Amino acid sequence: MPDFKNLARSLLAGASPWLLIAILLAWLTTETKNSIDDAAYAYPRAVIVYGLSSAQTDAEVLATIEKWKADSWGAQIGALRVLCEKDRQFVNSLGGGDTGARVCRVVQ
């Protein structure tokens, strides 16, 4: 009966190129997905940053967004809806505390 350690070593040595390829493919897939996500949400982020450039406080941020909704500003509201669903960290960064949650409630 062959020694288990030698058998394990020979199997690992034979499979190591395939394991390396599998790890590389997993890493490339993750990096590609992250790059696509960054590119997909760059425009909505830019729309919101530009629109809120004059807002200094959380209250001003919310007032501006409520005005967008009342005036049916589709690009801004659509961008916020996408960001609330897919990039909540960015929405939370628009203000302090629970501003992100309040923004998402307003635009829904």
N, C-alpha and C positions, 0 to 999 in steps of 0.2 A: 504494500500500500504506500503510495507516494506521500512524502512529507507535506503537511498542509501549508506550512510557511513557504516552501518552494513553489507549490502550486499557486498560492495567492500571489507571490512575486511575479511568476511568469504570466499570469492572467493580467495583472496590473501593468506590467511592462508592455504587453501586447495591446492593451486597451488605452494606454496613456495618450497616444496621438489623437484617438477618437474623443477621449475626455477633454483634451485641450481644445479641440475643434468645437465640441459642444459648449464649453465654457465661453469660448470666443464668440460663438453665435448668440448665446444668451446675452452677453454683454453688448454686442452690436445691436441686437433687437431693442434692448432697454435704452441705449443711447439714441437710437433712431426715433423711438417713441417720444422720448423727452424733447428732442429737437423739433419734431412735428408739433407737439403740444405747445412749445414756446412760440413757434411760428403761427400756429392757429389762433392763439389768443393775443398776439401782439397788436393787431388792429383794434380789437375791442378795448384793450388796455390804453392804447393811445387816444382813442375817442374819449374815454372817461377822464384820463389825466388832463387832456386839453380842456374839456368842458368844466372841470373842477379846479382849474388853475387859479381862479380868483377866490375860491372858498378857503377861509382860514381856520374856521372852527367846525366842530362836528355839526352844530346847528345849521351853519351855512351850507355844509355838504348836503344835509337832509333837505333843507329848503330848496336848494338848486335841483335836486333829484325830484322832489315833489312838483316843482314847476315844470320840469321836463315831462313828467307824466301828465300833468294837467293840460299842457300845450301839445301833447301827442308827438313829442320828439322821438320818432321811431328809432333812429340810429343809436341814440344814447340809451334809451330804455332797452332796446334789443341787446346792446353790448352788455349792459348790466345783467340782463337775464342770463346770457351765456356765461358771464363771469361768476354769477351766483351759483350756477350749476356746476361749472367745470374748474373754476379757479377761485375758490372761496378765500384763500389766503390773501389774494390781491384785494378783494372787496373788504376784508377785515382791516387791511392796511390803510384804507381811506380815512379812517378815524379811530378814535380810541374806544375802549369799552365795548359796548354792544352795537356800535354803529353799523358794522357789517350785517348783522342780523336785521337791523331796522331798515337798512337800504334794500335788502332782499325782500322784505315784507312789502315795502312800498312798490317795488317794480313788478311784483307778482300780481 
